[in-house]
Amino acid sequence: MTFQLDFLILSLSLLATTVSSLSYRPLQKTVGSPKGTIVARKVDLDEQSGRHIQKREVGLASLYSEHNISVPIDYFHNDTTYEPHSNGTFDLRYWFDASYYKDGGPVIVLQSGETDGTGRLPFLQKGLLHQLAVSTNGIGVVLEHRYYGTSFPTPDLSVKNLRFLTTDQALADMAYFAQNVVFEGLEGKKLTAPETAYFGYGGSYAGAFVAFLRIVYPNVYYGKLSLSVARTISSSGVTEAIWDFWRYYEPVREYGPPDCISTHTKLINVVDNILRNNTEYTSQLKSAFRLEGITYDDDFAQVLSYPIGGWQGRNWDPEINDPSFDDYCGNITNPSLINKATANSTAIVGQLLAAGGYSNYTSALTTPMLNFINYIEQTYVSPVLESDSNKTLDQTYSTHNQTYYALDDLSQTWRSWPYQYCTQYGFLQTGSGVPADRLPLVSRLLTLEYNSLICRYAFNITTPPDTDAINKYGGFDIAYPRLALVDGEEDPWRGASPHSLQAKNGGNRTSSIEEPFLLIKGAVHHWDENGLFPNETTATLPPAPVKEVQAQEVEFVKAWLEEFRAGKP
């Protein structure tokens, strides 16, 4: 099967990011949820803003009909990774909006990444995808990723049947789509590559994905597959796969409110000192937080580490913004008790502070610790214990749940992204990896061994992922003509992106129309992706840095389109 593609991929690398599938924020978990999937957090905005997007997609399913294209299950019959091979096909789901299309316009494909594609439908109405479709008279498309939503190539999610879930196979899906799609209502037009210009866009994991698409298919052969891809953009692309991604929290340390960060790290250090060095106080510590129902100390430490993860969910769009980080900081830095009833625990907190090595800070840390206890109780304990008397905290929060991880029918959709990060990406966000010269923002009990329990229990994987399979595309230093990389200055995923300080020249490059390289000031996770309706905009929304970058994106895409029309290779 041979492809000749002229695939223009917009890879806006705005890393802020899939794993459990790539975001880390305090979640209201449910009994039996795949607890392990949140240890590595999503590299995208599913966890970050899924509950907000659900409000926006009311009615969108009826506005944008879903379609399917039949694609091969296995493109690489010469690769033993996928044995036994398959000659079958499966339905890959997509949606499109041709409202602004005029003859000669491009097709702009938003790769939905590690989530159900319906969560991306709002971007057909507003945001960068919509802006690009309008400005180029193009067709906007949301394309679902294999093994997510309804796009499953196998009857279950057993380890054997997950073998076709690799980045290479999914990249081939996107190329196949461009070569073969027929848009309903436009059957008489030739809207496939290479006759029509194709642009790809994605945020977070999907941002890395479309960056790789630009690299993989200039003149690359995989078995019988030959593809030629011409131009691309990656938004929030986590292009460097990293096993121990302890640096995830460092932007929070650098850009977060200093008083909050200072107080939080001390409180976490108290917890660690007790759990690691003064264990006779462990029971008293758990009881103070009403978390005595959590058996394992690392599970307990993880719950106390959740609140700081709300940083990634911050967004300039009020409808998407997750306020939990600010709420948490407001709690622990409040000079007064949030809940007066917690005053009854003052003496116990004094003992815990002393046991945790902070006897000299009792005056300064007692109120913050009492407010921390109250925040955890109100956010993570009461919602569980009061919702169902049969629910336990272990059922809800334990990562040591081998029985749950053994489930592999198609309803266990949580398995897809963990399989990807256990086999190829890593991104485990540890506290143990933080250098000894600084206090971590999450407990040091969050080790690689703990965070990878899901890999062992769900997939029988006991070794680190094959990050070389991802980093072969360029990692931190990925670059290619007409590959745009856009990141958020304060994004926790920036450390896995081309703007990372670990990249060549400290993540500094010269930006040009040919190779745009943009950092959005004050931004977190792919802040360029979403947008507002005209009647929602204000003098400050979208914020100036976001508007400026989106305007630049539109301009260089239009320039690339003219190059395509002129036949520039």
C-alpha positions as CSV (number, residue, x, y, z in Angstrom):
1,M,0.0,0.0,0.0
2,T,1.7,3.2,-1.2
3,F,0.9,6.8,-0.2
4,Q,2.0,10.0,-1.8
5,L,1.0,12.6,0.8
6,D,1.6,16.3,0.9
7,F,0.6,16.6,4.6
8,L,0.8,20.0,6.2
9,I,0.8,19.4,9.9
10,L,0.3,22.2,12.4
11,S,2.2,21.0,15.4
12,L,1.7,23.7,18.0
13,S,3.8,22.5,20.9
14,L,2.3,24.3,23.7
15,L,3.3,21.8,26.3
16,A,2.2,22.5,29.4
17,T,-0.3,16.9,28.3
18,T,-1.6,12.8,28.5
19,V,-0.7,10.4,31.6
20,S,-3.0,8.6,32.9
21,S,-3.5,9.6,29.6
22,L,-1.0,13.1,30.0
23,S,-2.6,16.2,33.3
24,Y,-2.3,16.1,36.9
25,R,-5.0,17.8,39.1
26,P,-7.0,16.7,42.1
27,L,-9.7,14.5,40.8
28,Q,-13.0,13.5,42.4
29,K,-12.3,9.8,42.0
30,T,-14.9,7.1,42.0
31,V,-14.7,3.6,43.5
32,G,-12.8,1.3,41.2
33,S,-11.3,4.0,39.1
34,P,-7.9,3.2,37.6
35,K,-6.0,5.0,40.3
36,G,-2.7,4.2,38.7
37,T,-3.6,6.2,35.7
38,I,-3.3,9.5,37.5
39,V,0.2,8.9,38.7
40,A,1.6,9.9,35.4
41,R,-1.1,12.4,34.5
42,K,-2.4,13.2,31.1
43,V,-0.5,15.0,28.6
44,D,-3.5,16.8,27.3
45,L,-6.6,18.5,28.6
46,D,-8.8,15.5,29.2
47,E,-8.4,15.3,33.0
48,Q,-7.6,19.0,33.1
49,S,-10.9,20.3,31.7
50,G,-13.0,17.4,30.7
51,R,-15.8,18.2,33.1
52,H,-15.9,21.8,31.7
53,I,-15.8,20.7,28.1
54,Q,-18.8,18.4,28.7
55,K,-20.9,21.5,29.3
56,R,-19.8,23.0,26.0
57,E,-20.5,19.9,23.9
58,V,-24.2,19.8,24.8
59,G,-25.9,19.8,21.4
60,L,-22.6,19.5,19.4
61,A,-23.1,15.8,18.8
62,S,-26.3,16.7,16.8
63,L,-24.6,19.6,15.1
64,Y,-21.6,17.6,13.9
65,S,-22.5,14.1,12.7
66,E,-20.0,11.4,13.5
67,H,-18.5,9.5,10.6
68,N,-16.2,6.5,10.2
69,I,-13.4,5.6,7.8
70,S,-12.3,2.0,7.6
71,V,-8.5,1.8,8.2
72,P,-6.0,-1.1,8.5
73,I,-5.4,-2.6,11.9
74,D,-1.8,-3.3,11.1
75,Y,0.3,-1.3,8.6
76,F,3.6,-2.9,9.4
77,H,3.7,-6.6,8.4
78,N,7.5,-6.7,8.4
79,D,7.7,-5.6,12.0
80,T,7.7,-8.5,14.5
81,T,6.4,-6.2,17.2
82,Y,2.9,-6.8,15.9
83,E,2.9,-10.5,15.5
84,P,0.6,-12.2,14.9
85,H,-0.2,-9.7,12.2
86,S,-3.7,-8.7,11.1
87,N,-5.2,-8.1,7.7
88,G,-8.3,-6.7,9.2
89,T,-9.7,-3.2,9.3
90,F,-11.6,-1.1,11.9
91,D,-13.7,2.0,12.0
92,L,-11.8,5.2,12.9
93,R,-14.2,7.9,13.9
94,Y,-14.1,11.6,12.8
95,W,-16.2,14.7,12.6
96,F,-16.0,17.6,10.2
97,D,-17.3,21.1,9.5
98,A,-17.3,22.3,5.9
99,S,-19.3,25.5,6.5
100,Y,-16.4,27.7,5.5
101,Y,-15.0,25.6,2.7
102,K,-14.4,27.0,-0.8
103,D,-12.7,25.3,-3.7
104,G,-8.9,25.1,-3.1
105,G,-9.2,25.3,0.6
106,P,-7.2,22.9,2.8
107,V,-8.3,20.2,5.2
108,I,-7.2,20.9,8.8
109,V,-7.2,17.8,11.0
110,L,-7.2,18.1,14.8
111,Q,-5.8,14.9,16.2
112,S,-7.8,14.2,19.4
113,G,-5.1,12.3,21.1
114,E,-5.6,10.0,24.1
115,T,-9.3,10.8,24.7
116,D,-12.7,10.3,23.3
117,G,-12.9,12.6,20.3
118,T,-16.2,14.1,21.3
119,G,-14.3,16.2,23.9
120,R,-12.7,18.0,21.0
121,L,-15.9,19.0,19.2
122,P,-16.1,22.5,20.7
123,F,-12.9,23.4,18.7
124,L,-14.9,23.1,15.5
125,Q,-16.9,26.1,16.7
126,K,-14.3,28.2,18.4
127,G,-10.6,28.2,19.0
128,L,-7.6,27.8,16.7
129,L,-9.1,24.9,14.6
130,H,-12.1,27.1,13.8
131,Q,-9.9,30.2,13.2
132,L,-7.8,28.3,10.7
133,A,-10.8,26.9,8.9
134,V,-12.3,30.4,8.6
135,S,-9.1,32.1,7.5
136,T,-8.2,29.5,4.9
137,N,-11.7,28.6,3.6
138,G,-10.9,25.1,4.8
139,I,-12.6,22.1,6.3
140,G,-12.1,21.5,10.0
141,V,-11.8,17.9,11.1
142,V,-11.6,16.2,14.5
143,L,-10.0,12.8,14.1
144,E,-10.1,10.2,16.9
145,H,-7.0,8.2,17.8
146,R,-7.1,4.4,17.6
147,Y,-8.1,2.7,21.0
148,Y,-10.0,5.7,22.2
149,G,-13.7,6.7,22.0
150,T,-15.3,4.2,19.7
151,S,-12.2,3.6,17.5
152,F,-11.2,0.2,18.8
153,P,-9.5,-2.3,16.4
154,T,-9.8,-5.3,18.7
155,P,-12.6,-7.0,20.7
156,D,-11.0,-6.3,24.1
157,L,-8.1,-4.5,25.7
158,S,-6.0,-7.5,26.8
159,V,-2.3,-7.2,26.6
160,K,-2.3,-9.3,23.5
161,N,-4.8,-7.1,21.7
162,L,-3.1,-3.8,22.7
163,R,-0.1,-4.7,20.6
164,F,-1.4,-2.5,17.8
165,L,-1.5,0.6,20.1
166,T,1.7,2.3,19.2
167,T,2.5,5.8,17.9
168,D,3.7,4.4,14.6
169,Q,0.4,2.6,13.9
170,A,-1.6,5.7,14.9
171,L,0.6,8.0,12.7
172,A,-0.2,5.7,9.8
173,D,-3.9,6.1,10.5
174,M,-3.7,9.8,10.2
175,A,-1.8,9.5,6.9
176,Y,-4.3,6.9,5.6
177,F,-7.1,9.3,6.5
178,A,-5.7,12.1,4.4
179,Q,-5.2,9.8,1.4
180,N,-8.6,8.1,1.5
181,V,-11.3,10.1,3.2
182,V,-14.5,11.1,1.3
183,F,-16.4,13.8,3.0
184,E,-20.2,13.4,3.0
185,G,-21.9,16.0,0.8
186,L,-18.6,16.7,-1.0
187,E,-18.2,13.4,-2.8
188,G,-17.7,15.1,-6.1
189,K,-14.6,17.0,-5.0
190,K,-11.1,15.6,-4.7
191,L,-10.3,16.4,-1.1
192,T,-7.5,13.9,-0.4
193,A,-3.8,14.4,-0.3
194,P,-1.7,15.2,-2.3
195,E,-4.2,17.1,-4.4
196,T,-5.6,19.0,-1.4
197,A,-3.4,20.6,1.3
198,Y,-3.6,18.9,4.7
199,F,-2.7,20.5,7.9
200,G,-2.5,18.7,11.2
201,Y,-2.9,20.2,14.6
202,G,-2.8,18.7,18.1
203,G,-2.3,19.6,21.7
204,S,-0.2,17.8,24.3
205,Y,0.3,14.2,23.4
206,A,-1.5,15.0,20.2
207,G,0.9,17.9,19.8
208,A,3.9,15.6,19.9
209,F,2.0,13.2,17.6
210,V,1.6,15.7,14.8
211,A,5.2,16.8,15.2
212,F,6.3,13.2,14.7
213,L,4.0,13.0,11.7
214,R,6.0,15.7,10.1
215,I,9.2,13.8,10.8
216,V,8.1,10.3,10.0
217,Y,6.7,10.8,6.5
218,P,9.0,12.9,4.4
219,N,10.5,9.9,2.7
220,V,10.1,7.1,5.2
221,Y,9.3,3.5,4.3
222,Y,7.7,1.0,6.7
223,G,7.2,-2.3,5.0
224,K,5.0,-1.6,2.0
225,L,4.0,1.8,3.3
226,S,5.5,4.9,1.6
227,L,4.5,8.3,2.7
228,S,5.5,11.8,1.8
229,V,4.5,14.6,4.2
230,A,5.2,18.2,3.5
231,R,4.2,20.7,6.3
232,T,3.2,20.6,10.0
233,I,2.2,22.4,13.6
234,S,2.4,20.8,17.2
235,S,0.6,22.4,20.2
236,S,1.9,21.4,23.6
237,G,3.8,18.5,22.2
238,V,5.6,16.4,24.7
239,T,8.2,15.4,22.2
240,E,10.8,14.0,24.7
241,A,9.7,10.7,26.3
242,I,11.0,10.6,29.9
243,W,10.7,7.7,32.3
244,D,11.2,9.7,35.6
245,F,9.6,13.0,34.9
246,W,10.1,14.6,38.3
247,R,10.6,18.0,36.6
248,Y,6.8,18.1,35.9
249,Y,6.4,20.1,39.1
250,E,9.3,22.5,38.7
251,P,7.3,25.2,36.8
252,V,4.9,25.2,39.7
253,R,7.8,25.9,42.0
254,E,9.1,28.6,39.7
255,Y,5.9,30.4,38.8
256,G,3.5,29.5,41.6
257,P,2.8,32.0,44.5
258,P,5.9,31.9,46.6
259,D,4.1,31.9,49.9
260,C,1.9,29.0,48.8
261,I,4.9,27.0,47.4
262,S,7.0,27.5,50.5
263,T,4.2,26.5,52.8
264,H,3.1,23.5,50.7
265,T,6.6,22.0,50.4
266,K,7.1,22.3,54.2
267,L,3.8,20.5,54.8
268,I,4.7,17.7,52.4
269,N,8.1,17.5,54.1
270,V,6.4,17.0,57.5
271,V,4.4,14.2,56.0
272,D,7.5,12.6,54.4
273,N,9.6,12.9,57.6
274,I,6.9,11.0,59.5
275,L,6.2,8.3,56.9
276,R,9.9,7.7,56.3
277,N,11.7,8.4,59.5
278,N,9.2,8.6,62.4
279,T,6.7,5.9,61.6
280,E,5.3,5.6,65.1
281,Y,3.3,8.7,64.2
282,T,1.9,7.3,60.9
283,S,-1.4,6.2,62.4
284,Q,-1.9,9.6,64.1
285,L,-1.0,11.4,60.9
286,K,-3.6,9.4,58.8
287,S,-6.3,9.9,61.4
288,A,-5.7,13.7,61.5
289,F,-6.6,13.8,57.8
290,R,-9.5,11.2,58.3
291,L,-7.5,9.0,55.9
292,E,-6.9,6.1,58.3
293,G,-8.9,4.0,55.8
294,I,-6.0,4.1,53.4
295,T,-3.8,1.1,54.1
296,Y,-0.7,1.9,52.1
297,D,1.5,4.8,53.0
298,D,2.3,5.7,49.4
299,D,-1.4,5.8,48.6
300,F,-1.9,8.1,51.5
301,A,1.0,10.3,50.5
302,Q,-0.4,10.5,46.9
303,V,-3.8,11.8,48.1
304,L,-2.0,14.6,50.0
305,S,0.0,15.4,46.9
306,Y,-3.1,15.8,44.7
307,P,-3.9,19.5,45.3
308,I,-0.7,20.9,43.9
309,G,-1.5,19.2,40.6
310,G,-4.3,21.6,39.9
311,W,-1.7,23.9,38.4
312,Q,-2.1,22.4,34.9
313,G,-5.8,22.9,34.9
314,R,-5.5,26.7,35.0
315,N,-6.8,28.3,31.8
316,W,-7.5,31.8,30.5
317,D,-11.0,30.7,29.4
318,P,-13.3,30.9,32.5
319,E,-15.4,28.1,31.1
320,I,-12.4,25.7,31.0
321,N,-10.4,27.0,33.9
322,D,-9.9,24.7,36.9
323,P,-9.8,26.9,40.0
324,S,-8.6,24.1,42.4
325,F,-5.0,25.2,42.5
326,D,-5.9,28.7,43.5
327,D,-8.5,27.4,46.0
328,Y,-5.9,25.2,47.6
329,C,-3.3,27.9,47.9
330,G,-5.9,30.2,49.3
331,N,-6.6,27.6,52.0
332,I,-3.1,26.9,53.2
333,T,-2.0,30.6,53.1
334,N,-5.1,31.9,54.9
335,P,-4.0,33.4,58.2
336,S,-7.2,32.2,59.8
337,L,-8.8,28.8,60.2
338,I,-11.2,28.0,57.3
339,N,-13.2,25.7,59.5
340,K,-13.3,26.7,63.1
341,A,-14.0,23.1,64.1
342,T,-10.4,22.1,63.2
343,A,-9.2,24.1,66.1
344,N,-9.9,20.9,68.2
345,S,-6.9,19.3,66.4
346,T,-4.4,22.0,67.3
347,A,-2.6,19.9,69.9
348,I,-2.4,16.9,67.6
349,V,-1.0,19.1,64.8
350,G,1.6,20.5,67.1
351,Q,2.7,16.9,67.9
352,L,2.8,16.0,64.2
353,L,4.8,19.1,63.3
354,A,7.4,18.2,66.0
355,A,7.5,14.6,64.8
356,G,8.0,15.8,61.3
357,G,11.0,17.9,62.2
358,Y,9.3,21.3,62.4
359,S,9.0,21.9,66.1
360,N,10.5,25.4,65.6
361,Y,7.8,26.2,63.1
362,T,4.8,25.3,65.2
363,S,3.5,28.9,65.3
364,A,3.9,29.5,61.6
365,L,2.6,26.1,60.4
366,T,-0.2,25.2,62.7
367,T,-2.9,27.1,60.9
368,P,-1.7,26.1,57.5
369,M,-1.6,22.5,58.5
370,L,-5.1,22.7,60.0
371,N,-6.4,24.3,56.8
372,F,-4.6,21.6,54.8
373,I,-6.3,18.9,56.8
374,N,-9.7,20.6,56.3
375,Y,-9.1,20.9,52.5
376,I,-8.2,17.3,52.1
377,E,-11.2,16.2,54.2
378,Q,-13.6,18.4,52.3
379,T,-12.3,17.6,48.9
380,Y,-11.2,13.9,49.0
381,V,-12.6,12.3,52.1
382,S,-16.2,13.5,52.7
383,P,-17.3,13.1,49.1
384,V,-16.4,9.4,49.2
385,L,-17.5,8.4,52.7
386,E,-20.8,10.4,52.5
387,S,-21.8,9.2,49.0
388,D,-22.0,5.5,49.7
389,S,-21.6,3.8,53.1
390,N,-20.2,0.7,51.2
391,K,-17.4,2.7,49.6
392,T,-14.0,2.6,51.2
393,L,-11.0,4.9,50.9
394,D,-8.8,2.0,49.8
395,Q,-11.3,1.2,47.0
396,T,-11.2,4.8,45.8
397,Y,-7.6,5.8,46.2
398,S,-5.4,2.7,46.3
399,T,-3.0,2.0,43.5
400,H,-2.4,-1.5,44.9
401,N,-5.5,-3.0,43.3
402,Q,-4.4,-6.0,41.2
403,T,-8.0,-7.2,40.8
404,Y,-9.1,-4.1,39.1
405,Y,-6.1,-3.9,36.8
406,A,-6.8,-7.4,35.6
407,L,-10.1,-6.2,33.9
408,D,-9.6,-5.9,30.2
409,D,-12.9,-5.8,28.4
410,L,-13.8,-2.8,26.1
411,S,-15.5,-0.9,28.9
412,Q,-12.1,-0.6,30.6
413,T,-11.1,2.4,28.5
414,W,-8.7,3.6,31.1
415,R,-6.2,1.0,29.9
416,S,-5.3,2.6,26.6
417,W,-3.2,5.6,27.7
418,P,-1.4,3.7,30.6
419,Y,-0.4,1.1,28.0
420,Q,1.1,3.8,25.9
421,Y,3.1,5.4,28.7
422,C,4.1,2.1,30.2
423,T,5.5,0.9,26.8
424,Q,6.8,4.0,25.2
425,Y,6.4,7.4,27.0
426,G,7.0,7.1,30.7
427,F,6.2,10.6,32.2
428,L,5.9,9.2,35.7
429,Q,5.8,12.2,38.0
430,T,7.8,11.3,41.0
431,G,8.8,13.0,44.2
432,S,11.7,10.6,44.8
433,G,13.5,11.9,41.7
434,V,13.7,15.5,43.0
435,P,17.3,16.4,43.9
436,A,18.1,16.3,47.6
437,D,19.0,20.0,47.7
438,R,15.3,21.0,47.4
439,L,12.0,20.1,49.0
440,P,9.7,18.2,46.5
441,L,6.2,19.5,45.8
442,V,4.9,15.9,46.0
443,S,5.8,13.2,48.5
444,R,9.1,11.3,48.0
445,L,7.1,8.2,48.6
446,L,5.9,8.6,45.0
447,T,8.6,6.6,43.4
448,L,9.1,5.0,40.1
449,E,8.2,1.7,41.6
450,Y,5.0,3.0,43.1
451,N,4.0,5.0,40.0
452,S,4.6,2.0,37.7
453,L,2.5,-0.4,39.7
454,I,-0.2,-0.1,37.0
455,C,2.4,-1.2,34.4
456,R,3.1,-4.3,36.4
457,Y,-0.5,-5.2,37.4
458,A,-2.3,-4.2,34.3
459,F,0.2,-5.3,31.6
460,N,2.8,-7.4,33.3
461,I,5.5,-4.8,32.3
462,T,8.3,-4.7,34.8
463,T,10.9,-2.8,32.8
464,P,11.1,0.9,31.8
465,P,9.3,1.9,28.6
466,D,11.1,2.0,25.2
467,T,11.5,5.8,25.2
468,D,13.9,5.5,22.3
469,A,10.9,4.5,20.1
470,I,9.7,8.0,20.7
471,N,12.9,10.0,21.1
472,K,14.2,8.8,17.7
473,Y,12.0,11.5,16.2
474,G,14.1,14.2,17.7
475,G,13.0,14.6,21.3
476,F,13.8,18.0,22.8
477,D,15.6,19.0,19.7
478,I,12.9,18.0,17.1
479,A,13.0,20.4,14.2
480,Y,11.9,20.4,10.5
481,P,11.0,23.0,7.9
482,R,7.3,24.0,8.4
483,L,7.0,22.4,11.8
484,A,5.8,24.9,14.3
485,L,6.4,24.4,18.0
486,V,4.4,26.5,20.5
487,D,4.6,26.1,24.3
488,G,3.3,27.7,27.4
489,E,5.9,29.5,29.6
490,E,4.4,28.1,32.8
491,D,3.3,24.7,31.5
492,P,4.4,21.8,33.8
493,W,4.9,19.8,30.6
494,R,7.4,22.3,29.2
495,G,10.2,20.1,30.6
496,A,9.3,17.4,28.0
497,S,9.0,19.9,25.2
498,P,11.4,21.6,22.8
499,H,11.2,24.7,25.0
500,S,12.7,22.7,27.9
501,L,15.8,24.0,29.7
502,Q,17.3,20.6,29.0
503,A,17.0,21.2,25.2
504,K,19.8,22.5,23.1
505,N,20.7,26.1,23.9
506,G,18.3,25.9,26.9
507,G,15.3,25.7,24.7
508,N,16.0,28.9,22.8
509,R,15.7,29.0,19.1
510,T,15.1,31.7,16.4
511,S,11.5,31.7,15.3
512,S,10.7,32.1,11.6
513,I,7.8,31.5,9.2
514,E,9.7,28.4,8.0
515,E,10.1,27.0,11.5
516,P,7.9,28.9,14.0
517,F,9.1,28.5,17.6
518,L,6.8,30.4,20.0
519,L,6.5,30.6,23.8
520,I,3.3,32.0,25.2
521,K,4.0,34.3,28.2
522,G,2.1,33.2,31.3
523,A,0.5,30.3,29.6
524,V,0.1,26.8,30.9
525,H,-1.2,23.8,28.7
526,H,-1.9,24.5,25.0
527,W,-3.7,27.8,25.7
528,D,-3.9,28.5,22.0
529,E,-6.2,25.7,21.3
530,N,-9.4,27.1,22.7
531,G,-11.3,30.3,22.0
532,L,-14.4,32.3,22.5
533,F,-17.5,33.3,20.5
534,P,-17.4,37.0,19.4
535,N,-20.0,37.9,22.0
536,E,-17.8,36.3,24.8
537,T,-14.7,38.3,24.1
538,T,-13.7,41.2,26.4
539,A,-10.8,43.7,26.6
540,T,-8.8,41.0,28.4
541,L,-10.2,37.8,27.0
542,P,-8.5,36.1,25.2
543,P,-5.4,37.5,26.9
544,A,-3.0,39.5,24.6
545,P,-0.3,36.8,24.5
546,V,-2.8,34.2,23.4
547,K,-4.3,36.4,20.7
548,E,-0.9,37.4,19.4
549,V,0.2,33.7,19.1
550,Q,-3.1,32.6,17.5
551,A,-2.7,35.5,15.0
552,Q,0.8,34.4,14.1
553,E,-0.4,30.8,13.7
554,V,-3.0,31.9,11.2
555,E,-0.5,34.0,9.3
556,F,2.2,31.3,8.9
557,V,-0.4,28.7,8.0
558,K,-1.7,31.0,5.2
559,A,1.9,31.4,4.1
560,W,2.4,27.7,4.1
561,L,-0.8,27.3,2.1
562,E,0.5,29.7,-0.6
563,E,3.8,27.7,-0.7
564,F,1.7,24.5,-1.2
565,R,-0.2,26.1,-4.0
566,A,3.0,27.3,-5.6
567,G,4.3,23.7,-5.5
568,K,7.1,24.3,-3.0
569,P,8.5,21.0,-1.7
